[in-house]
Amino acid sequence: MATRRSLLALVVSELLVSGAAQWWRGLQVQQVGRELAQLARPGDITMMSSTACVFCNRARQFMTVQQVPFTECFIETDARCAQRYQALGARGTPTLLVRGQLQLGFSASALRDWLRALPARPGA
């Protein structure tokens, strides 16, 4: 009986720690999203996507929910987007242009860091 209680206490402890970690991660993601929304201006972020790209869907959803201004084009359906993608030598999607600088893949914290480091575009 004592072993069963110990095991139950261990399981409950693990669930509490796991839940707290997920809660904390959620707060951090929201904070990064708020910072991105404050730093980004229309025209700062262009995302070149693929219609079949799960990571593109996640990036789009994140930036939309967090109200981060961005533009998006799809390499399969937009010839101009495909040409730009190829000219940049991009190797996967999503590919982002952040104030003119290439970023392969989506990381909210990396995007925030780019926006902090790169000067704002003239007229923005």
TORPA-4810 file (N, C-alpha, C, O; in nm, 3 decimals):
<nodes>
NODE_1_0.082_-0.119_0.000_0.000_0.000_0.000_0.087_0.126_0.000_0.055_0.223_-0.068_M
NODE_2_0.197_0.124_0.078_0.287_0.240_0.083_0.352_0.263_-0.053_0.373_0.377_-0.094_A
NODE_3_0.384_0.154_-0.123_0.445_0.166_-0.255_0.347_0.230_-0.354_0.385_0.312_-0.437_T
NODE_4_0.222_0.191_-0.343_0.120_0.247_-0.432_0.103_0.397_-0.406_0.090_0.475_-0.500_R
NODE_5_0.104_0.437_-0.280_0.094_0.580_-0.245_0.215_0.657_-0.296_0.202_0.768_-0.347_R
NODE_6_0.332_0.598_-0.280_0.454_0.663_-0.328_0.449_0.681_-0.480_0.486_0.786_-0.532_S
NODE_7_0.403_0.579_-0.548_0.392_0.587_-0.693_0.289_0.693_-0.734_0.312_0.770_-0.827_L
NODE_8_0.177_0.697_-0.665_0.074_0.797_-0.693_0.127_0.938_-0.667_0.103_1.029_-0.746_L
NODE_9_0.200_0.955_-0.558_0.258_1.086_-0.527_0.359_1.127_-0.635_0.365_1.244_-0.674_A
NODE_10_0.436_1.032_-0.684_0.533_1.060_-0.789_0.462_1.102_-0.919_0.503_1.197_-0.984_L
NODE_11_0.357_1.031_-0.955_0.281_1.064_-1.076_0.217_1.201_-1.064_0.223_1.281_-1.157_V
NODE_12_0.156_1.230_-0.950_0.094_1.361_-0.928_0.199_1.472_-0.934_0.175_1.577_-0.994_V
NODE_13_0.314_1.449_-0.874_0.422_1.548_-0.877_0.468_1.573_-1.020_0.488_1.688_-1.059_S
NODE_14_0.483_1.468_-1.097_0.526_1.481_-1.237_0.424_1.559_-1.318_0.460_1.643_-1.400_E
NODE_15_0.297_1.531_-1.297_0.192_1.604_-1.368_0.192_1.753_-1.332_0.174_1.838_-1.418_L
NODE_16_0.213_1.782_-1.205_0.218_1.922_-1.162_0.337_1.995_-1.224_0.323_2.108_-1.272_L
NODE_17_0.453_1.931_-1.223_0.572_1.993_-1.280_0.554_2.012_-1.431_0.588_2.117_-1.485_V
NODE_18_0.500_1.911_-1.498_0.477_1.920_-1.642_0.377_2.031_-1.675_0.399_2.108_-1.768_S
NODE_19_0.270_2.039_-1.599_0.171_2.144_-1.621_0.228_2.282_-1.597_0.200_2.375_-1.673_G
NODE_20_0.307_2.296_-1.492_0.369_2.426_-1.463_0.467_2.465_-1.574_0.473_2.582_-1.613_A
NODE_21_0.541_2.369_-1.626_0.636_2.398_-1.734_0.562_2.442_-1.860_0.606_2.536_-1.927_A
NODE_22_0.452_2.377_-1.892_0.373_2.416_-2.009_0.314_2.555_-1.990_0.313_2.635_-2.084_Q
NODE_23_0.265_2.584_-1.872_0.209_2.716_-1.842_0.316_2.823_-1.860_0.291_2.927_-1.921_W
NODE_24_0.436_2.798_-1.807_0.546_2.894_-1.817_0.587_2.915_-1.963_0.611_3.028_-2.005_W
NODE_25_0.594_2.808_-2.038_0.629_2.817_-2.181_0.525_2.901_-2.255_0.559_2.982_-2.340_R
NODE_26_0.399_2.880_-2.223_0.292_2.958_-2.284_0.307_3.107_-2.256_0.284_3.189_-2.345_G
NODE_27_0.344_3.141_-2.134_0.367_3.282_-2.099_0.483_3.340_-2.179_0.476_3.453_-2.227_L
NODE_28_0.589_3.263_-2.193_0.705_3.310_-2.269_0.670_3.333_-2.416_0.711_3.432_-2.475_Q
NODE_29_0.594_3.242_-2.474_0.553_3.254_-2.614_0.468_3.379_-2.632_0.485_3.453_-2.729_V
NODE_30_0.376_3.403_-2.540_0.292_3.522_-2.548_0.375_3.649_-2.538_0.349_3.747_-2.608_Q
NODE_31_0.475_3.648_-2.451_0.562_3.766_-2.435_0.639_3.793_-2.564_0.647_3.908_-2.608_Q
NODE_32_0.694_3.690_-2.624_0.766_3.707_-2.751_0.670_3.759_-2.858_0.707_3.847_-2.936_V
NODE_33_0.549_3.707_-2.861_0.450_3.754_-2.957_0.417_3.901_-2.939_0.405_3.974_-3.037_G
NODE_34_0.402_3.945_-2.815_0.375_4.087_-2.789_0.491_4.174_-2.835_0.471_4.280_-2.895_R
NODE_35_0.613_4.128_-2.808_0.731_4.204_-2.851_0.738_4.212_-3.003_0.767_4.318_-3.059_E
NODE_36_0.711_4.101_-3.071_0.712_4.101_-3.217_0.609_4.199_-3.272_0.637_4.274_-3.366_L
NODE_37_0.490_4.197_-3.215_0.384_4.287_-3.262_0.425_4.434_-3.244_0.386_4.519_-3.324_A
NODE_38_0.502_4.463_-3.140_0.548_4.601_-3.117_0.662_4.639_-3.210_0.670_4.754_-3.255_Q
NODE_39_0.751_4.545_-3.239_0.870_4.574_-3.319_0.844_4.577_-3.469_0.902_4.659_-3.540_L
NODE_40_0.757_4.489_-3.516_0.736_4.475_-3.661_0.644_4.584_-3.715_0.545_4.622_-3.652_A
NODE_41_0.680_4.631_-3.831_0.599_4.729_-3.904_0.558_4.666_-4.037_0.626_4.576_-4.086_R
NODE_42_0.449_4.711_-4.095_0.411_4.658_-4.226_0.528_4.668_-4.323_0.592_4.773_-4.335_P
NODE_43_0.555_4.559_-4.392_0.665_4.555_-4.488_0.795_4.500_-4.431_0.887_4.470_-4.507_G
NODE_44_0.804_4.485_-4.299_0.926_4.433_-4.237_0.945_4.283_-4.260_1.058_4.236_-4.273_D
NODE_45_0.836_4.207_-4.265_0.844_4.061_-4.270_0.767_4.010_-4.392_0.648_4.036_-4.409_I
NODE_46_0.838_3.936_-4.476_0.775_3.865_-4.587_0.805_3.718_-4.568_0.920_3.679_-4.551_T
NODE_47_0.701_3.636_-4.571_0.718_3.492_-4.555_0.687_3.423_-4.687_0.577_3.434_-4.741_M
NODE_48_0.787_3.351_-4.738_0.768_3.269_-4.857_0.734_3.128_-4.809_0.813_3.064_-4.739_M
NODE_49_0.616_3.083_-4.847_0.560_2.958_-4.795_0.536_2.857_-4.905_0.540_2.888_-5.024_S
NODE_50_0.511_2.736_-4.860_0.465_2.628_-4.948_0.325_2.589_-4.902_0.296_2.590_-4.782_S
NODE_51_0.240_2.555_-4.995_0.103_2.519_-4.959_0.096_2.393_-4.874_-0.002_2.372_-4.803_T
NODE_52_0.199_2.309_-4.879_0.200_2.183_-4.804_0.289_2.190_-4.679_0.319_2.086_-4.620_A
NODE_53_0.331_2.309_-4.640_0.428_2.324_-4.532_0.359_2.342_-4.396_0.294_2.443_-4.370_C
NODE_54_0.375_2.242_-4.310_0.317_2.247_-4.176_0.380_2.361_-4.095_0.310_2.429_-4.020_V
NODE_55_0.509_2.380_-4.110_0.578_2.485_-4.034_0.532_2.624_-4.078_0.526_2.717_-3.998_F
NODE_56_0.501_2.637_-4.207_0.446_2.764_-4.257_0.311_2.791_-4.192_0.281_2.904_-4.153_C
NODE_57_0.229_2.687_-4.182_0.098_2.702_-4.119_0.112_2.748_-3.974_0.039_2.836_-3.929_N
NODE_58_0.206_2.688_-3.904_0.227_2.726_-3.763_0.277_2.870_-3.751_0.232_2.945_-3.665_R
NODE_59_0.370_2.908_-3.838_0.423_3.045_-3.837_0.312_3.145_-3.868_0.299_3.247_-3.801_A
NODE_60_0.232_3.114_-3.970_0.121_3.202_-4.009_0.022_3.217_-3.893_-0.021_3.327_-3.860_R
NODE_61_-0.012_3.105_-3.831_-0.107_3.108_-3.720_-0.051_3.191_-3.604_-0.123_3.273_-3.546_Q
NODE_62_0.075_3.169_-3.570_0.136_3.244_-3.460_0.133_3.393_-3.488_0.088_3.472_-3.404_F
NODE_63_0.181_3.433_-3.606_0.189_3.577_-3.636_0.049_3.640_-3.647_0.030_3.756_-3.611_M
NODE_64_-0.046_3.564_-3.697_-0.183_3.616_-3.707_-0.244_3.635_-3.568_-0.300_3.740_-3.539_T
NODE_65_-0.233_3.533_-3.484_-0.288_3.542_-3.348_-0.221_3.654_-3.269_-0.288_3.725_-3.195_V
NODE_66_-0.090_3.668_-3.285_-0.016_3.770_-3.210_-0.024_3.908_-3.277_0.031_4.005_-3.225_Q
NODE_67_-0.092_3.917_-3.390_-0.111_4.042_-3.464_0.022_4.105_-3.508_0.043_4.225_-3.497_Q
NODE_68_0.110_4.018_-3.556_0.238_4.062_-3.612_0.215_4.089_-3.761_0.173_3.999_-3.834_V
NODE_69_0.242_4.211_-3.807_0.220_4.239_-3.949_0.322_4.165_-4.036_0.442_4.171_-4.011_P
NODE_70_0.272_4.096_-4.138_0.359_4.025_-4.231_0.285_4.007_-4.362_0.162_4.013_-4.368_F
NODE_71_0.362_3.984_-4.467_0.303_3.947_-4.595_0.349_3.806_-4.626_0.452_3.760_-4.577_T
NODE_72_0.272_3.738_-4.708_0.303_3.598_-4.739_0.275_3.572_-4.886_0.180_3.624_-4.944_E
NODE_73_0.361_3.489_-4.944_0.337_3.442_-5.080_0.367_3.292_-5.083_0.439_3.240_-4.998_C
NODE_74_0.312_3.225_-5.182_0.326_3.080_-5.194_0.404_3.046_-5.320_0.368_3.088_-5.430_F
NODE_75_0.511_2.970_-5.302_0.602_2.942_-5.413_0.539_2.855_-5.522_0.585_2.858_-5.636_I
NODE_76_0.435_2.778_-5.490_0.371_2.693_-5.591_0.269_2.770_-5.676_0.243_2.732_-5.790_E
NODE_77_0.213_2.875_-5.623_0.102_2.942_-5.692_0.133_3.085_-5.737_0.053_3.147_-5.807_T
NODE_78_0.248_3.136_-5.699_0.284_3.275_-5.731_0.420_3.273_-5.800_0.523_3.253_-5.736_D
NODE_79_0.420_3.295_-5.931_0.544_3.287_-6.010_0.649_3.386_-5.960_0.768_3.353_-5.954_A
NODE_80_0.606_3.505_-5.925_0.701_3.605_-5.875_0.764_3.560_-5.743_0.884_3.580_-5.719_R
NODE_81_0.682_3.501_-5.658_0.732_3.448_-5.530_0.833_3.336_-5.556_0.939_3.332_-5.492_C
NODE_82_0.802_3.247_-5.648_0.893_3.136_-5.680_1.025_3.187_-5.734_1.131_3.135_-5.699_A
NODE_83_1.020_3.288_-5.821_1.143_3.346_-5.876_1.228_3.408_-5.765_1.349_3.390_-5.762_Q
NODE_84_1.164_3.481_-5.676_1.237_3.545_-5.566_1.299_3.439_-5.475_1.414_3.450_-5.434_R
NODE_85_1.222_3.336_-5.445_1.267_3.225_-5.361_1.392_3.161_-5.422_1.490_3.138_-5.352_Y
NODE_86_1.388_3.133_-5.552_1.501_3.072_-5.620_1.620_3.167_-5.627_1.734_3.125_-5.608_Q
NODE_87_1.595_3.294_-5.654_1.703_3.392_-5.662_1.777_3.406_-5.529_1.898_3.432_-5.527_A
NODE_88_1.705_3.388_-5.420_1.767_3.397_-5.288_1.845_3.271_-5.252_1.920_3.269_-5.155_L
NODE_89_1.826_3.165_-5.331_1.891_3.038_-5.299_1.829_2.973_-5.177_1.896_2.896_-5.106_G
NODE_90_1.704_3.002_-5.153_1.635_2.946_-5.035_1.631_2.795_-5.047_1.623_2.739_-5.156_A
NODE_91_1.635_2.730_-4.930_1.645_2.584_-4.931_1.530_2.516_-4.859_1.534_2.394_-4.839_R
NODE_92_1.430_2.590_-4.821_1.316_2.531_-4.753_1.216_2.638_-4.715_1.242_2.758_-4.730_G
NODE_93_1.103_2.593_-4.667_1.000_2.687_-4.623_0.964_2.657_-4.478_0.972_2.543_-4.434_T
NODE_94_0.924_2.758_-4.407_0.911_2.896_-4.451_1.048_2.963_-4.462_1.140_2.936_-4.384_P
NODE_95_1.059_3.050_-4.559_1.174_3.139_-4.572_1.122_3.279_-4.548_1.025_3.322_-4.611_T
NODE_96_1.186_3.350_-4.458_1.142_3.485_-4.425_1.246_3.587_-4.469_1.366_3.564_-4.459_L
NODE_97_1.197_3.698_-4.517_1.281_3.815_-4.539_1.244_3.912_-4.429_1.130_3.959_-4.421_L
NODE_98_1.340_3.941_-4.345_1.319_4.029_-4.230_1.400_4.156_-4.254_1.522_4.157_-4.244_V
NODE_99_1.328_4.262_-4.286_1.393_4.388_-4.322_1.503_4.365_-4.425_1.612_4.423_-4.417_R
NODE_100_1.472_4.279_-4.522_1.564_4.251_-4.632_1.665_4.141_-4.606_1.739_4.104_-4.697_G
NODE_101_1.670_4.088_-4.484_1.766_3.983_-4.450_1.697_3.847_-4.449_1.584_3.833_-4.401_Q
NODE_102_1.766_3.747_-4.502_1.711_3.612_-4.515_1.714_3.537_-4.382_1.816_3.536_-4.313_L
NODE_103_1.602_3.475_-4.348_1.594_3.386_-4.231_1.523_3.260_-4.276_1.407_3.265_-4.316_Q
NODE_104_1.591_3.146_-4.269_1.531_3.019_-4.307_1.463_2.958_-4.185_1.523_2.947_-4.078_L
NODE_105_1.339_2.920_-4.201_1.263_2.862_-4.091_1.201_2.970_-4.004_1.233_3.089_-4.017_G
NODE_106_1.113_2.927_-3.916_1.046_3.023_-3.829_1.078_2.993_-3.684_1.055_2.882_-3.634_F
NODE_107_1.130_3.093_-3.617_1.150_3.092_-3.473_1.107_3.229_-3.426_1.167_3.330_-3.464_S
NODE_108_1.005_3.234_-3.342_0.955_3.363_-3.295_1.063_3.442_-3.223_1.076_3.562_-3.244_A
NODE_109_1.141_3.374_-3.140_1.246_3.446_-3.065_1.358_3.493_-3.159_1.411_3.602_-3.139_S
NODE_110_1.394_3.413_-3.260_1.496_3.457_-3.356_1.445_3.575_-3.438_1.520_3.669_-3.466_A
NODE_111_1.319_3.570_-3.475_1.259_3.681_-3.550_1.260_3.808_-3.466_1.292_3.916_-3.516_L
NODE_112_1.225_3.795_-3.340_1.229_3.911_-3.250_1.371_3.967_-3.242_1.390_4.088_-3.248_R
NODE_113_1.469_3.879_-3.228_1.608_3.923_-3.218_1.653_3.994_-3.346_1.725_4.094_-3.339_D
NODE_114_1.612_3.942_-3.463_1.643_4.008_-3.590_1.584_4.149_-3.593_1.652_4.245_-3.629_W
NODE_115_1.458_4.160_-3.555_1.393_4.291_-3.558_1.458_4.389_-3.462_1.466_4.509_-3.490_L
NODE_116_1.505_4.339_-3.349_1.576_4.426_-3.254_1.708_4.474_-3.313_1.747_4.590_-3.294_R
NODE_117_1.777_4.385_-3.384_1.913_4.414_-3.430_1.917_4.494_-3.561_2.006_4.576_-3.580_A
NODE_118_1.822_4.469_-3.648_1.826_4.533_-3.780_1.761_4.671_-3.774_1.656_4.688_-3.711_L
NODE_119_1.822_4.768_-3.838_1.760_4.902_-3.838_1.627_4.900_-3.912_1.607_4.825_-4.007_P
NODE_120_1.536_4.984_-3.865_1.406_4.995_-3.930_1.426_5.047_-4.072_1.518_5.125_-4.098_A
NODE_121_1.342_5.004_-4.161_1.351_5.047_-4.300_1.305_5.192_-4.312_1.215_5.235_-4.239_R
NODE_122_1.365_5.267_-4.401_1.325_5.407_-4.419_1.177_5.417_-4.454_1.125_5.340_-4.534_P
NODE_123_1.111_5.512_-4.393_0.970_5.534_-4.419_0.878_5.444_-4.340_0.756_5.455_-4.352_G
NODE_124_0.935_5.354_-4.258_0.851_5.263_-4.179_0.816_5.323_-4.046_0.746_5.261_-3.966_A
</nodes>
